[in-house]
Each structure stands twice: as structure tokens, then as C-alpha cells.
Amino acid sequence: MAAIMKRQTANILTGILSVGLLTTLVIRLTTVPGGMFLSGLALGTMWIILILLTCLLLTAIFRKFLKTFSFLTIFFFTTALGFSYFHYKLYSPTLTIIVPANYSGDVDLVLADIKENILTIDTNGIGYINQWTFDKTYTRPIVKDENGKDIDSLLIGFNSTSFWGKGKSCCVDNKEIYSKSFKIESKNSETTFKHRSLTDHVDRRLTKFMKPDRYTSIQTEVKIEDETKSDD
């Protein structure tokens, strides 16, 4: 009798843990950017189904060796581990960015060789983030001006499904600059955005320069060939 009660308790506890993690995971997926013409929730649901199927297979295998535990306990436990790992993979820091007073235009966080992020933006709209932050960040940031005023209402995201734009600027010493960006709208409707080149304004001592991919190389070679022909 005691053994049955322990099994039931284990089933209930692991079940609550697994269902709780699944529920919070689904809620979180509604804010995750999508891809391949699918929303973040749709893509995430595919991964959840894959986790469930994998855990069923693992449970069938573990059940042969862990006979003191019920099938449900093992299944709930493995799914809880799978959902926890998925939560970790979806984690995104919420960055607090400080911009100059009355700044409008592009804000670029440049991939840099630094440990601590530099989120106080310079007059060119440039800040610097490390590799981990660059890879993990997708949530809308908190943006204030240097006087402490929240300017969230002026932020313009990349598109409806992904706030951050991810870009590459070429080239410095034949290497690219990676950045994540958004825009700040001007309070003056007559003010237009000023275009500026990252390659001309980044701090080269901080920036992490990346080797161009083959597509960038091809574009660069074609441009050089065109310039050579025009000289002839």
C-alpha cells in the first residue's frame, strides 16, 4: 500500500512539474521571433512535439532498468528535463539601453570582443555587446535617454515578428561587422533618419571583425571587376 502511495505521489509531483513547465513554455513561445514563414509559437510547437516523442522513447528504454518507478513518473521527469532545457535555449536578456537626449535614427549594437556590454550609446547610435548577448537577445529592450526618460513609445522594430534587425557591414580590412539594430523615431515629424556607415564609426579596438562569407566575397569581387572595367 505504501509503495502504491509513493508511486502516485511521484506521478503527481513530476506531472505538475512537467505540465507547469510546458504551460510557461507555450506562453513564452508567443513572444519568440519566428522563421521560415512560421511564427515562433508554430516552430516551438514542433520542437515540443519532438521533445515528447523523444521522451516517450527514452521512457520505454529507462523503464527496463528503473522498474521501481512507474512509466508516468519517468515520462514526466524526462519531459520536465526537456522542457527545462528548451526554456534555457529560449532565454533572452532584456537590455537597458541609454541613448543621448533627443537622439533619433538607427541604434546598432555591434558584436565586440568584450566581457561587459557597453549599452550607453554614443552620438552615432552605436553600442557594443559580447558574443553571448548577441546570440541570445531577441526581446524588446528598455530604452531611456541620458536624462532617465523612458522613450519606449518612439522605438521602431525590424518587423512585426522580430524587433531586432540583424545586419552585416562590409568591410574593414576585408572583414565584416555584425550588429543588431532598431530605430528611434524622431519627435519632430519633419526630421528624417540620417544614414551612417558602421565601418566609419565603430571603435576598432572593441569590434569583433568576422571573415566574410562566400556571398559577400563574390559581391566584393564583382564590384572590383566592375570598377576595373569602368577605368578601362
N, C-alpha and C positions, 0 to 999 in steps of 0.2 A: 504493500500500500504506500509506504513511504517513498519507494522508488518511483511509483507512478506519479505521486505528487511532485517529486523533484523534476521529472520529465515535463510535466505540464507547466511548472513554473519556468523551466528553461525555455520551453516553447513560447510562453507568453512574453518573457523578458526580451529574448532575441527577436521575436516578432515585432514587438513595439519599437525596438531599436531600428530594425530594418525598414519598417513602414515609415517611421519618423524621418529617417534619412532620405527615403525615396520621395516623400512629400516635399521636404525642403529642397531637394534636388530639382524637382519639377518646377517649383516656384522660381528657383534661381535660373533655370533654363529660359524663362520668359524674357530675361534681360541680356542673354548672351547673344552676340552677333551671329548671324547665320553665314551661309556659304553655299555654293553650288545651287543657287536659286531656291534654297530651302532656309527656313527660319532656324534660329538657334534651338528652339523647342523641338522642331522636327528632327534635326540632326541629333540632338541629345536623346530623343526617344529611341532612335536607332541604337545608340550606344547602351541605353538602359536595357533594351531587349537582348542585346548581345551579352551584357553582364548577367542577366537572368538565365539565359541558355547555358552560358559557361558555368555558372554556379550550380545549375542542375547536374551538369556532367561531373563537376568536382564533388558534389554531394554524393552522387552514386558511387564514386571511387572511394571517398573517405569513409562512407558508411560501412565498407567491408572491414575497415581497421578500427573504427570508433563505434563499436557495437553497443556501448553503454549509452550513447546519445541517439536520440530519435532522428529520423530523416528531416523533419521540420526544423529541429534545432540547428543541425548542421547547415541546412539550406539558408535559414535566416541569418546565421552567423557569417557565412561566406558572402551573402548578398550585402550585408552590412559593411563588410570589408571592401567589397567592390564599390559600393556607393560612396564610402568614405574617401576612397582613392579618387573617384570621379569628382567629388567636391573639391579635393585638393587641386586637381588639374584645372578646375574652373575658377579657382581663386584669382581675384584681381584686386590689387591695391587701389584705393581711392586717393588720388594725388591731390594735394593742396598746392595750387599754383599762384604765385604772386606776380602781377604784371604792373608796368608803370602806369601812373594815373593817366586817364583819358586815352589809353592805348587802344588802337583798333587795327584789325588786319590779321595776318597769319600768325599763329603760335606754333612753333616747331620744337619738339623735344628731341634732341639729337642723340643718337646712340654714342656713348662715350666710354672711355677706359677709366671709370671712376668707381669708387665704392659707395659714396653717398651721392644721391641725386642732387642736382642743382636746379631747383624749381622756382627760383626768383629770376624771372625772365628779363633779359636785357632790352635795350631800346629797339633792337632789331627783331624782337619777338622770339628769341632763341633761349632755350634752356637745355640741360644735359641730363640724361638718365643712363643708368647702367644696364647691362645686358638682361638681367633678371626682370627688371621693371619694364624694359622694352618688350620682352616676350610675354609677360603676364598681364599687362594693363589693357583693359578694354572698357571699364566703367567710366561714366561721365565724371570729370574731375570737379573739385571745388575750386573756383577761381575768384580771387579777390585782387583789388588794386593795392598799391603800396600804402594807401591810407586806411586799409582794412574794409573797404566797401565791397560787398558781395555783388558780382556782376554776372551771375548765372543767366539772367534773362537776355544777355547780349551774346551768349555763346551760340555758334553755328556749327553743328556736327557735320561729319563727312556725308552721311546719308541717313535715311530713316531707320536702317537696321544696325548701323555701326557708327558710333560717334566719332571715333578716331580714324583719320586717314593715315595710311602708311605709305611713305614715299622714299624714293632714292634720288639723290642729286649727284650728277657726274660732271666733271671728275677733278680730283686733286691728286696730282702725281699718279694719274691713271687708276685711281681708286675712288669708290663711291662713298657717299654719306647717307646713312639710313636715318629716318626720322618718323615720328608720329605727330600728327598735326590736327588742328581745328582752327576755326576763325572766331574773332571777336567783332561783333557788329558795332559800327560807329553810332553814337547818339545823334550825330548830325547826318541826316539822310542824304545830303549832298556830297558827303565825303566818300571817296572811292578807295578801295583797297590798294595798297602800294605793293607792287611786286618786288621781291628782292631775292637774290640768289644766295642759297646757303653756303655755297663754296666760297663766296666772297666775305662772309661774315662770321663763320664759325671760329672758335678758338681751336687751332690745330693741335695745341698741346693736350687738349682734353678729348677731342673727337676720335672715335674708333673708325678708321677707314677700312672699307671692305673691298676685296677684289671684285671687279665687275663680272657679272655672269656672261655667258657667251652671246646673249642677245644684245646686251649693252656694247660688247666688244664689236659686234657686227655693225651696229648703228654708228659707232665711232669710226670704224674703218671706212664705211660708206661715205660719211661726212668728209673724211680726209681725202678720199678719192675725188669727190665732187669738187672740193676746193682746189685740188691739183689740176683738174680739167679746166676749171674756170681761169686758173692762172695761165694755162696754155693759150 
